[in-house]
Amino acid sequence: MSKNLADSHLISSASAHWYPITVFSTLLLLLGVIPFAMLSLADHGPTDRTSGSARFIYFMGKQKQKISDQTQGRRLVLVGGSGAFYSVRAKTLQARFGIPVINNALHAGLGIDYLLYRARQSLRPGDTVILFLEYAHYLKRPSAWTQADYFLPYDLRYFTDQPLKTQIELIEKLSPGEYGDRVYDAAFAKPINGKHILDLMNGHGDLVKNKLASQSDSHRTKLDEHVAMRNMVFRQEGAGSITDFYRWCQERGISIIAGYPAFLDFPEYHSGVEMEFFKALGDYYHSLGVPTLGEPADFMFPKSMFFDTHYHMHDEGAAVMTELVGRRLESVLGITRNPGGNKPDAPI
């Protein structure tokens, strides 16, 4: 064997020997750095590299909490995912009844547990909370990427309060590259101010960007992709979070009402197993003694009223949905329309 070949063989053997050590050392370094990066980003805030959904949740969530903190007296508080954010207008309901109304709906991908956790941070004794949960929330779901992407790092307190199994499930949702991005952002990226996101929302927490006039071909294409949800089966284990939330509200003098989300109508929803799902949902709320704003079918609408998904209405659709919600609230709460917008005609 020539000297050059021998040297090459030795170098190759050395590389093979050191490669696993290098990988292991890099992994240990990342495991040590990542927690510090998470803590730094929690204070730092989103950057241009942060996912669109995490930026949306971060800035909208903080602003909605600020609106809640600044709103005095007894309030009506709307809770749900983006369906209620798009489709119910707190500003209109406040003008109708003359009492403070806050749209605290955010992002369905955060899951029912987190949405109700957020609600607990905002609600006060004397409030009335109206649930506009999306139908997937009534089914037991595994931890989702949207949750991991936001909790790690923007709500580490909630993350650390979860059972170890849930923490592991969330950690596994992010790729090594996504953890690397977080380390990079903590060290080098600048935070964004989020003004362009907050401009999409009014002072009551309603989304205002979903105008029919701004509906594009891509929005319509996305909407056309939706088909009827099938094999919808109401599961009691998926409702446990609602039962706990109901009891929490009772203990604090907070009233709770069950609304139903605006939903794209399909013939399949009016027969068979899907119809049984909607009936079981109403029966569940009635078993708790929670009043509802009618039946799920009352809040199913044609495609012409939706913006880009089967839960997201455009502004004209939202006006129809909000009028229906207002009429139902009149009978449930015993309050009537108040054109003056100063005081309710009857206490809630």
C-alpha positions as CSV (number, residue, x, y, z in Angstrom):
1,M,0.0,0.0,0.0
2,S,1.4,3.4,-0.9
3,K,2.0,6.1,1.7
4,N,-0.8,8.3,0.2
5,L,-3.3,5.4,0.3
6,A,-2.3,4.6,3.8
7,D,-2.8,8.2,4.9
8,S,-6.2,8.3,3.2
9,H,-7.2,5.1,5.0
10,L,-6.2,6.5,8.3
11,I,-8.1,9.8,7.7
12,S,-11.2,7.8,6.7
13,S,-11.0,5.6,9.8
14,A,-10.5,8.6,12.0
15,S,-13.5,10.4,10.5
16,A,-15.7,7.3,10.9
17,H,-14.5,7.1,14.6
18,W,-15.2,10.8,15.3
19,Y,-18.4,11.2,13.4
20,P,-20.8,9.7,16.0
21,I,-18.9,11.6,18.8
22,T,-19.4,14.8,16.8
23,V,-23.1,14.1,16.3
24,F,-23.6,13.2,20.0
25,S,-21.7,16.3,21.1
26,T,-23.8,18.5,18.8
27,L,-27.0,17.0,20.2
28,L,-25.9,17.6,23.8
29,L,-25.1,21.2,22.9
30,L,-28.5,21.7,21.3
31,L,-30.3,20.1,24.2
32,G,-28.5,22.5,26.5
33,V,-29.1,25.6,24.3
34,I,-32.7,25.0,23.3
35,P,-34.2,25.7,26.8
36,F,-32.3,29.0,27.0
37,A,-33.5,29.9,23.5
38,M,-37.1,29.1,24.5
39,L,-36.9,31.3,27.6
40,S,-35.3,34.1,25.6
41,L,-37.9,34.0,22.8
42,A,-40.8,34.0,25.4
43,D,-39.7,37.5,26.3
44,H,-38.4,38.4,22.9
45,G,-41.6,37.8,20.9
46,P,-42.0,36.6,17.3
47,T,-39.7,37.4,14.5
48,D,-40.0,37.4,10.7
49,R,-39.1,33.7,10.8
50,T,-41.8,32.7,13.2
51,S,-44.7,30.8,11.6
52,G,-47.8,32.8,10.5
53,S,-50.1,31.0,12.9
54,A,-47.8,31.6,15.9
55,R,-47.5,35.3,15.0
56,F,-51.3,35.6,14.6
57,I,-52.0,33.9,18.0
58,Y,-49.3,35.8,19.8
59,F,-50.3,39.3,18.8
60,M,-54.1,38.7,18.6
61,G,-54.1,36.9,22.0
62,K,-52.2,39.6,23.8
63,Q,-54.4,42.3,22.3
64,K,-57.6,40.5,23.3
65,Q,-56.4,40.0,26.8
66,K,-55.6,43.8,26.9
67,I,-59.1,44.6,25.7
68,S,-60.5,42.3,28.4
69,D,-58.4,43.9,31.1
70,Q,-59.6,47.4,30.1
71,T,-63.3,46.5,29.9
72,Q,-65.1,47.2,33.2
73,G,-68.4,45.8,34.6
74,R,-70.2,42.7,33.6
75,R,-69.4,41.5,30.1
76,L,-70.5,39.1,27.5
77,V,-67.4,37.1,26.4
78,L,-67.3,35.1,23.2
79,V,-65.0,32.1,23.3
80,G,-64.1,29.8,20.5
81,G,-61.7,29.3,17.5
82,S,-61.3,31.4,14.4
83,G,-64.9,30.5,13.4
84,A,-66.3,32.9,16.0
85,F,-63.5,35.3,15.3
86,Y,-64.6,35.6,11.7
87,S,-68.3,35.1,12.1
88,V,-69.6,36.8,15.2
89,R,-69.4,40.6,15.8
90,A,-69.0,41.6,19.4
91,K,-69.2,45.3,18.4
92,T,-72.7,44.7,16.9
93,L,-73.9,42.8,19.9
94,Q,-72.7,45.6,22.3
95,A,-74.5,48.2,20.3
96,R,-77.6,46.1,20.3
97,F,-77.7,45.4,24.1
98,G,-75.7,48.3,25.5
99,I,-73.5,46.1,27.6
100,P,-69.8,45.3,27.0
101,V,-69.1,42.4,24.6
102,I,-65.7,41.0,23.9
103,N,-64.8,38.6,21.1
104,N,-62.1,36.4,22.8
105,A,-62.1,33.8,20.1
106,L,-58.7,33.0,18.6
107,H,-57.5,29.8,16.8
108,A,-59.2,26.4,16.8
109,G,-55.8,24.6,16.3
110,L,-54.9,25.6,19.9
111,G,-57.4,23.0,21.1
112,I,-60.3,23.1,23.5
113,D,-58.2,22.8,26.7
114,Y,-56.1,25.9,25.8
115,L,-59.0,28.0,24.6
116,L,-60.8,27.4,27.9
117,Y,-57.5,28.0,29.8
118,R,-57.3,31.4,28.0
119,A,-60.9,32.1,28.9
120,R,-60.2,31.5,32.6
121,Q,-57.5,34.2,32.4
122,S,-60.1,36.8,31.2
123,L,-63.4,35.9,32.9
124,R,-64.6,37.6,36.1
125,P,-67.5,37.0,38.5
126,G,-70.7,38.3,36.9
127,D,-69.6,37.7,33.3
128,T,-71.5,35.6,30.8
129,V,-69.4,33.4,28.5
130,I,-70.8,32.2,25.2
131,L,-69.1,29.1,23.8
132,F,-68.8,29.0,20.0
133,L,-66.5,26.0,19.9
134,E,-65.9,24.3,16.5
135,Y,-67.2,20.8,16.1
136,A,-63.8,19.2,16.1
137,H,-63.4,20.4,19.7
138,Y,-66.0,17.9,20.9
139,L,-63.9,15.0,19.7
140,K,-60.8,13.8,21.4
141,R,-57.7,14.9,19.4
142,P,-54.0,14.3,19.8
143,S,-51.7,17.2,20.5
144,A,-51.3,19.3,17.3
145,W,-48.4,21.0,15.5
146,T,-50.1,24.4,16.0
147,Q,-50.1,23.9,19.7
148,A,-46.4,22.9,19.9
149,D,-45.4,25.7,17.5
150,Y,-47.0,28.3,19.8
151,F,-46.5,26.9,23.3
152,L,-42.8,26.4,22.5
153,P,-41.8,29.1,23.2
154,Y,-44.7,31.6,23.7
155,D,-46.6,29.9,26.5
156,L,-44.0,27.9,28.4
157,R,-46.0,28.2,31.6
158,Y,-49.0,26.4,30.1
159,F,-46.6,23.8,28.5
160,T,-44.9,23.0,31.8
161,D,-48.2,22.6,33.5
162,Q,-49.2,19.7,31.2
163,P,-48.7,16.0,32.1
164,L,-45.3,14.6,31.0
165,K,-47.0,12.5,28.3
166,T,-48.6,15.6,26.7
167,Q,-45.3,17.5,26.9
168,I,-43.5,14.7,25.1
169,E,-46.2,14.6,22.4
170,L,-45.8,18.4,21.9
171,I,-42.0,18.2,21.8
172,E,-42.1,15.5,19.1
173,K,-44.3,17.7,16.9
174,L,-41.5,20.0,16.0
175,S,-38.6,19.0,13.8
176,P,-34.9,19.5,14.6
177,G,-34.8,22.3,12.0
178,E,-37.6,24.1,13.8
179,Y,-35.7,23.9,17.1
180,G,-32.7,25.2,15.2
181,D,-34.7,28.1,14.0
182,R,-35.6,29.0,17.5
183,V,-32.0,28.9,18.6
184,Y,-31.1,31.2,15.7
185,D,-34.0,33.6,16.4
186,A,-33.1,33.9,20.0
187,A,-29.5,34.8,19.2
188,F,-29.7,36.9,16.0
189,A,-33.3,37.8,14.9
190,K,-35.1,41.0,15.7
191,P,-38.7,41.0,17.1
192,I,-41.5,42.3,14.9
193,N,-44.1,44.8,16.3
194,G,-47.2,43.0,14.9
195,K,-49.0,46.2,13.9
196,H,-50.0,44.8,10.5
197,I,-51.6,41.9,12.3
198,L,-53.4,44.0,14.9
199,D,-54.8,46.2,12.2
200,L,-57.0,43.3,11.2
201,M,-59.0,43.5,14.4
202,N,-61.2,46.1,16.0
203,G,-61.4,47.3,19.6
204,H,-63.9,44.6,20.5
205,G,-61.7,41.7,19.3
206,D,-63.6,41.1,16.0
207,L,-61.8,40.3,12.8
208,V,-62.4,43.0,10.2
209,K,-60.4,41.8,7.2
210,N,-62.9,39.2,5.9
211,K,-64.8,41.5,3.6
212,L,-66.8,40.0,0.7
213,A,-65.2,42.6,-1.6
214,S,-61.7,41.2,-0.7
215,Q,-62.6,37.6,-1.3
216,S,-60.1,36.3,-3.9
217,D,-60.1,33.4,-6.3
218,S,-57.8,31.6,-3.9
219,H,-60.2,32.1,-1.0
220,R,-63.0,30.7,-3.1
221,T,-60.9,27.8,-4.3
222,K,-60.0,26.9,-0.7
223,L,-63.7,27.1,0.3
224,D,-64.7,24.8,-2.7
225,E,-62.4,22.1,-1.3
226,H,-64.5,21.6,1.7
227,V,-66.8,18.5,1.7
228,A,-69.2,17.3,4.4
229,M,-67.6,16.0,7.6
230,R,-68.4,12.3,8.0
231,N,-68.7,9.9,10.8
232,M,-69.0,12.6,13.5
233,V,-69.5,10.8,16.8
234,F,-69.8,12.8,20.0
235,R,-67.4,11.4,22.6
236,Q,-67.9,12.1,26.3
237,E,-64.2,12.0,27.0
238,G,-63.9,14.9,24.5
239,A,-66.4,16.8,26.5
240,G,-64.6,16.5,29.9
241,S,-62.9,19.8,29.4
242,I,-66.3,21.6,29.0
243,T,-67.7,19.9,32.1
244,D,-64.7,21.1,34.1
245,F,-65.0,24.6,32.7
246,Y,-68.7,24.7,33.5
247,R,-68.0,23.8,37.1
248,W,-65.3,26.3,37.3
249,C,-67.7,29.0,36.0
250,Q,-70.4,28.0,38.5
251,E,-68.0,28.3,41.4
252,R,-67.2,31.9,40.4
253,G,-70.6,33.2,39.6
254,I,-70.0,33.2,35.8
255,S,-72.9,32.3,33.6
256,I,-72.3,30.0,30.6
257,I,-74.3,29.7,27.3
258,A,-73.6,27.2,24.5
259,G,-73.7,28.7,21.0
260,Y,-73.0,26.8,17.8
261,P,-70.5,27.9,15.2
262,A,-71.5,29.2,11.8
263,F,-71.1,26.2,9.6
264,L,-71.2,25.4,5.9
265,D,-74.4,23.4,5.3
266,F,-74.5,20.1,3.6
267,P,-77.4,17.7,3.1
268,E,-75.5,15.0,5.0
269,Y,-75.8,17.0,8.3
270,H,-79.6,16.5,8.4
271,S,-79.8,12.7,8.6
272,G,-77.9,9.6,9.8
273,V,-75.0,9.6,12.1
274,E,-74.1,13.3,11.6
275,M,-77.6,14.4,12.7
276,E,-77.2,12.1,15.8
277,F,-73.9,13.9,16.5
278,F,-75.6,17.3,16.6
279,K,-78.4,16.0,18.7
280,A,-76.0,14.4,21.2
281,L,-74.2,17.7,21.5
282,G,-77.4,19.5,22.4
283,D,-78.4,16.7,24.9
284,Y,-75.0,17.1,26.5
285,Y,-75.4,20.8,27.2
286,H,-79.0,20.3,28.4
287,S,-77.7,17.6,30.8
288,L,-75.4,20.2,32.4
289,G,-78.2,22.7,32.6
290,V,-76.4,25.0,30.1
291,P,-78.8,26.9,27.9
292,T,-78.2,26.9,24.2
293,L,-78.9,29.4,21.4
294,G,-81.0,26.9,19.5
295,E,-79.9,23.9,17.5
296,P,-76.8,23.4,15.4
297,A,-78.9,23.3,12.2
298,D,-80.0,26.9,12.9
299,F,-76.4,28.0,12.3
300,M,-75.8,26.2,9.1
301,F,-75.6,28.5,6.1
302,P,-75.0,28.3,2.3
303,K,-71.6,28.6,0.7
304,S,-72.4,32.2,-0.5
305,M,-72.0,33.4,3.1
306,F,-68.5,32.0,3.7
307,F,-65.1,33.6,3.1
308,D,-62.5,30.8,2.8
309,T,-63.3,27.8,5.1
310,H,-66.5,26.0,6.3
311,Y,-66.3,28.1,9.5
312,H,-65.1,31.5,8.3
313,M,-67.8,33.8,7.1
314,H,-67.2,37.0,5.2
315,D,-68.6,40.3,6.6
316,E,-72.0,40.0,5.1
317,G,-72.4,36.5,6.4
318,A,-71.1,37.6,9.8
319,A,-73.9,40.2,9.9
320,V,-76.5,37.5,9.3
321,M,-74.9,35.2,11.9
322,T,-74.6,38.0,14.5
323,E,-78.3,39.1,14.0
324,L,-79.4,35.5,14.7
325,V,-77.1,35.3,17.8
326,G,-78.6,38.6,19.0
327,R,-82.2,37.4,18.7
328,R,-81.4,34.1,20.5
329,L,-79.6,36.0,23.3
330,E,-82.6,38.2,23.8
331,S,-84.7,35.2,24.9
332,V,-82.0,33.3,26.8
333,L,-80.7,36.3,28.8
334,G,-84.0,38.2,29.1
335,I,-82.6,41.3,27.6
336,T,-84.0,43.3,24.6
337,R,-82.7,45.5,21.9
338,N,-81.4,48.8,23.3
339,P,-81.0,51.3,20.4
340,G,-79.4,53.9,22.8
341,G,-76.5,51.5,23.5
342,N,-76.0,52.8,27.1
343,K,-77.7,50.5,29.5
344,P,-79.4,47.1,29.1
345,D,-83.2,47.0,29.3
346,A,-82.9,44.2,31.9
347,P,-79.9,42.8,33.9
348,I,-78.2,39.8,32.5
